[in-house]
Amino acid sequence: SGLQDRPPLVLAGIRRFDTPSSFPDGVIVTDDVLPREEVLRGWGHCLAAVVPSVWPEPFGLVAAEAMAAGKPVVAAAVGGLAELVHDDVTGVHVPPGDVTALRNALERIVADAPLRARLGAAGRERAQAYSADVVVGAWEQVFHDVLETRAQAV
């Protein structure tokens, strides 16, 4: 709360047992957004992604999807998010649980269109390293190397 001139906050996903039943004004909740293509299409309509995790997520798929869509990411500097999102390159890091830092980062992103464009473009480039083509190719190489090493040992 307290964000000046705030755009709407859109929450997209699957409602869980602990999802609140009501939200403040300016929050739009889209339940059960499926298939995945709809979620990915939604990234085209936003200013930025907000991933304020308080626990060390191993990767951060939401951040990677936003980056692939060319959107800057405001993310807690924890777990895999701290490595995936590069501070002031592809997004902005905030300490986990720090509401003031999160608000300040969001105000900065909302107010600065050139910053959003710069971070988004760098994020799109970084996300290419996590595309299916790159990841599948890397795993295929690992399997090939293991099989080749094993064949030489026999």
SVG drawing of the C-alpha trace seen along z (x, -y; Angstrom):
<svg xmlns="http://www.w3.org/2000/svg" viewBox="-14 -9 52 62">
<polyline fill="none" stroke="black" stroke-width="0.4" points="0.0,0.0 1.0,-3.6 2.2,-3.4 1.5,-6.7 -0.3,-6.8 -0.5,-3.0 -1.6,-1.0 -3.9,1.9 -2.3,5.0 -3.4,8.1 -3.1,11.5 -3.3,14.4 -3.1,18.0 -4.9,20.7 -6.8,20.0 -5.4,22.0 -6.8,22.7 -5.0,19.8 -5.9,17.2 -7.8,14.3 -11.5,14.0 -11.3,10.2 -8.7,7.8 -8.2,4.0 -9.4,1.6 -7.2,1.6 -6.5,5.4 -7.8,7.5 -7.9,11.3 -8.1,13.7 -8.7,17.2 -7.7,20.3 -6.0,18.7 -5.4,21.7 -4.0,22.8 -0.5,21.5 -0.7,19.6 -3.2,17.3 -0.8,16.5 2.0,15.9 -0.2,13.6 -1.1,11.7 2.5,10.6 2.1,8.4 -0.4,6.2 1.6,5.4 4.3,2.9 6.3,5.3 6.3,8.5 6.4,8.5 7.9,11.6 8.2,10.7 9.0,14.2 10.0,14.6 11.4,18.1 14.3,19.1 12.6,20.3 15.0,22.6 14.3,20.9 11.4,18.5 9.4,19.4 7.2,16.3 10.3,14.1 11.7,16.0 8.3,15.8 8.1,12.0 11.7,11.6 11.0,13.6 8.1,11.2 10.4,8.3 9.1,7.1 11.2,5.9 11.0,7.9 10.9,6.5 12.0,9.5 13.0,10.4 16.8,11.0 16.5,14.6 17.1,18.1 17.2,18.5 15.5,15.2 18.7,13.4 20.6,15.2 18.0,15.1 17.1,11.5 20.1,9.2 19.7,6.1 19.5,2.9 20.1,5.0 16.9,7.2 15.0,5.9 15.3,4.6 16.1,6.6 14.4,5.9 15.1,7.5 12.5,10.3 9.7,9.0 10.7,5.3 7.5,3.5 9.1,0.1 11.8,1.3 9.2,3.1 7.0,-0.1 10.1,-2.2 11.1,0.2 7.6,0.3 7.3,-3.5 10.6,-3.7 9.5,-1.1 6.1,-2.7 7.5,-6.3 10.4,-5.5 9.4,-4.2 13.0,-4.3 14.1,-2.2 11.3,0.3 12.4,0.6 16.1,1.1 15.4,3.7 12.8,5.4 15.1,5.7 18.0,7.1 15.5,9.5 14.3,10.8 17.9,11.4 18.8,13.1 15.7,15.3 16.9,16.8 19.4,18.9 16.3,20.6 14.5,21.4 13.5,25.0 15.9,25.1 18.9,24.1 17.9,26.2 17.0,29.4 20.2,29.1 22.3,28.8 20.6,31.8 21.1,33.8 24.8,32.9 25.0,34.1 23.4,37.4 25.7,37.8 28.8,37.1 27.7,39.6 27.0,42.3 30.3,41.7 32.3,41.7 30.5,44.9 31.2,46.6 35.0,45.7 35.1,47.2 33.8,50.6"/>
</svg>
